[in-house]
Amino acid sequence: MILPNGTLPVYYADPFATDMPGSGNPAAVVILPTNSVLTDNQKAYLSSYLNQPETVFASPTGTSGEWLLDWYTPDGIRIAPGGNSTLALSQVLLTHYEKQTHVIRLRSHYPGLDSTASRLSDGRVKVNLPAVPVREIFPSNRRQLMAAFGDEVSRYLSGEQDIIAIFESEEAVRAIKPNFWHMEEPCAFIATARGESGGFVYRTFLASGNRTGWECPGSARALMNLVPYWHDQILQAGEEMRVQQLSAREGAAVCRLVCIDNDCQVQVETRCPISLQGNIPVPEMHDVCQLDANSMFRTANWI
């Protein structure tokens, strides 16, 4: 919603937060009016300005409790549904905009990737994300991956848009230092193993496609792949699983695989404190046009 002074409400929240200060993976949430006419370049401009790992834009659809979402990186790249910013948005909506609504529906521009959210009595947020099945990567395609991530991987799998490496131990996941020089194409790489105290652990790395990359502090999107896999390995559908993110910021969640008539979703429960809130001016088109739109606004499906 555009406020009378020509600004938009913006919030910073920290999905996967633990008791450790600075934990979780921060995300920015921008609330738009119904049928927003904010352009793609304006959204890219704002996400670059806010400079969070993910920024999600949400506008009410006109149906009670239903919102339409759009996700961007700090580089102004539009991405397929971002998980941690969806958690952040859910907490913002249930705290400030949908206080009386038991379950909110979060619609994606991408078919089949809608989600729902509610808030638990202890203040944690609960979000149902789409479950993404994984498949084995053929040995002939593993050479580049082994060069980048070492030979301690027991299995390589792929989700819809992510590469997953199964390690033998939690310690191996903690110790991994990817060599991005061998990664010529953009991809998200998820390293995971059984946790020493139950459940599973993981880290997420993003290869930029120019032989560089970085680690994502915490990824909910990865859980769309990992929860179905680990439930098949160690649990039955419906049982809860403790999840720990081993990035420097750390993160924690409780997850379940919930299936009804072969339609499965990943249920994520986590703390998500709102750290800041304020307003941001709607960018003028002449400011946006000064940017290189071709380099700033690209569609990326690998984060």
N, C-alpha and C positions, 0 to 999 in steps of 0.2 A: 504494500500500500504506500502510495506517495503521500507524505505528510504535507501539511499546509505550507511549510517552508521549502518545499521542493526536494526533500530528502527521503531516503528509504531506511527503514529499520534494519540494523545489522547486529549480529550477535557472534561472539566467539565462545565455543564450547569444547570440551576435552573428552571425547569418547575413550573408553578403556582405562580411565583414571584409576590409580591405586592409592594407597596411603602415602606413597612417595611423592614429595613435591615435584611438579613439573612432569608428571607421568602422563601417559595417554598420547593421543595424536590430535592436535588442535585442528579445528575446522571452522570456517566462517559460514554463517547463514544469513542470507538476504531475503527479506519478505517483500514480495511484489504484489501489486493490486490484481484483482480479478481481470482476466484477459489482458495481461500486461503487454504493452507494445515496446518494451525494452528490446533493442536489437541484439543480435549475437555479438556484434563488436562492442556494444556498451557493456554487456555481461563480461566479455573477455577483459575489457578495460578495468572494470571493478574488481574482478578476481585477481588481476595482476597488481592492482593497487593494494588490496587487502593482504596479499602475499601469504596466504595460508596453504598448507598442503593440499586442501581441497576447499572450494567454495560451492555451496549449493544455493540455487535460486528457487524459491517456492511461491506459487500463487494459488489462491483458492479457485476451485473450478466452478463454484456456484452451487455444488451439491454439498450438503452438510457433512463436515468431517473429511472432505476429500481435497487433496492438493496435487498440483502438477509440478514436477521437479526437473531441474536442469543442472548439470554438474560441470565444473571447470577446475583446471589446475592453476597454480600461480603464474604459469607462463601464458595464460589465456587460452589454453587448449580445452576444447569441449570433449568430455569423456563419457563413456558408457557409465551406468550407475556407479557412483562412488559410495562405498559402504560406510566409512567412518563419518562422512558428512551427512549421510542419511540418519545415522544415530544422533548426531548433533541436532539436526533439524527436528527430529522427533521430540527430543527433550525441550527444545524451544517452543514448538507448537503446543505440546501438552502442558507446559508451564504458563505460557502467555496468551495463547490464542484458542485453545481447545480444552479449557479447564474442565468443562462438563461432559466432554466426549470420552467414552470408554475406549474406543478403538478408532484411530484415524487411518485413512487410506492414502497411500502415497503413490501416485501414478507417474510412470516414466514415459518419455517419448519413445523408448525402445520396447518393442512388443515382448510381452512375457516377463518383464523385469519389474513389475509392480511389487509393492510391499505394504505391510501394515505395521502399526505401532501402538503401544499402550504403555502406561506407567505403573510400576509396581508400588506396593504400599510403603516400601523402604526408600522410595525416591529414585530407584534405578529405572532405566528405560528398557523396554522389551520390544524388539523389532523382529519381524518375520521377513527374511530375505529369500529370494529364489535359490533353490539348491541346484548346483551345476555339476553334472556327472563328469568324471575324469576318465581318461583312456591312456593306455600304454603308448609311449613313444618308441618307435622302431629303433633297434640298435644302430642302423645306418645313419640315423639323424642325431646320435648322441655325441659325436666327436667334438663338435664345437662346445657343447655344454660341459663335457668333461674337462676341456681345456680351461673353461672359465671358472668352474666350481669344484674341481678336484675329483679324485677317484674314490671318495668315501661314500658316494651315493649308491644306495642299494637298488633304487628304482627311479626312473624318470617317467612322469605322467604329464598330461596336458589337460587343462580345463577348456572352457570355451575360448578364453583369451590369455591364459596364464600357463606357465611352465612350473611344474611341481617336482621337487627332488625329495625323496624319502631317505633320510639318514638313519643310521643305526642307533644313534644315541643323542640325548639332549646336549651333551658336551660338544659333540661334533657340530651341531647347529650353532651353538654359542661361538665356536672357534672359526667358523667359515669366514674367509676373506675373498670375495669374488674378484676375479681378474676380468674386468669389463673390456679389456683390450680385445678379447676374442668375440665380443658380442657386437656384430655389425648391424643387427636389426633391432628395433624397439621391442621390448618384451618385459613382462613382469615375471620375476623368478621367485618362487616360494620355497624356502627350505623348512622342513618339518621333521619331527620325530616324536615318538612316545615320550611323555613327560616322566621324570623320575618319581614324581609323587602322584601319578595318575594323569588321565587326559592326554593332551598333546601340547607341544610347544612349536613355535614357528617364528620365522623372520621373512620379510618381504623386501626384495631388491628390485629396482627399476633400472633397466638398461635404456639409455636414451637413443641409441641407434648410431651414435658417432664415436663408439668405443669408450664411452664414459657412462657412469651411472651413480646411483646413490641408494641408501636404504630408507624405506618408508618407516616412520616411527611406529606405526600400527595400522593394520589393514583389516577392515571388516569385509571387504570384497574377497579377500583370500579365504575367509571362512565359508563362503558360498561353495568353494571347492573342497576345503579340508574337512568340514564337518561330515558331509556324506561319506568321504573316504574313510575317516577314522571310526565312524560308527560301524561301517562294514567290517572293520578290523577288530574292534575291541568292545563294542556295545551293541545294544539292540535299539531300534527306533523308539524314541520317547524318553530314553534315559539321558540324564544330564551329564555333561562332560566339562571339566575344568580346562580352560584354555589360557596359556601364558604366552605373551609376546616377549621375545628376548632382545629387542632393540635397546639402545641406551636409555630411552625414555621409559621403557617397560610398559606393560599393559596387561589387563586381565578381563576375562569374561566367563560366563557360564553359557553353554550352548546345548541345543538339542536338535535332533532331526525329527521333524513332525511330518508324518505322511498320512494322507487321506485319499483313498482310491487312487493310489499310485502317483498322486500329486504331492511332491515333497517340498518342504520349506525348511530353511535353517533359522532356528529361533535363537536370537542373541540377547542375553541379559547382561547389562553392564552399567557401571557408574558413568555419568556424563555431566559433570558440573558445568554450568554456564559461568564463564570467567569474566566476560565483558559484554556490555551492550551499549548501543549508541545509534547515531544516524549518519548516513553518508549521502552527499549530494548526488543527484542523478547526473551523470556526465553529459556535457553538451556534445552534440555531434561533431562540432569543429575540433573539439579536443580529441575525440576518438579518431577522426580522420587524419590527424597528424601522425598516428601510429601506422606501422607497416602491417596492415590487416592480414596479408598473406602469410607472414611469419608468425603473427600473433594468434590468429584464429585458425586452428586446424582441428580436425576430428581425430581423436586417438582412442582406440578401443582396447589398449593393452594395459591400462592402469586400473 
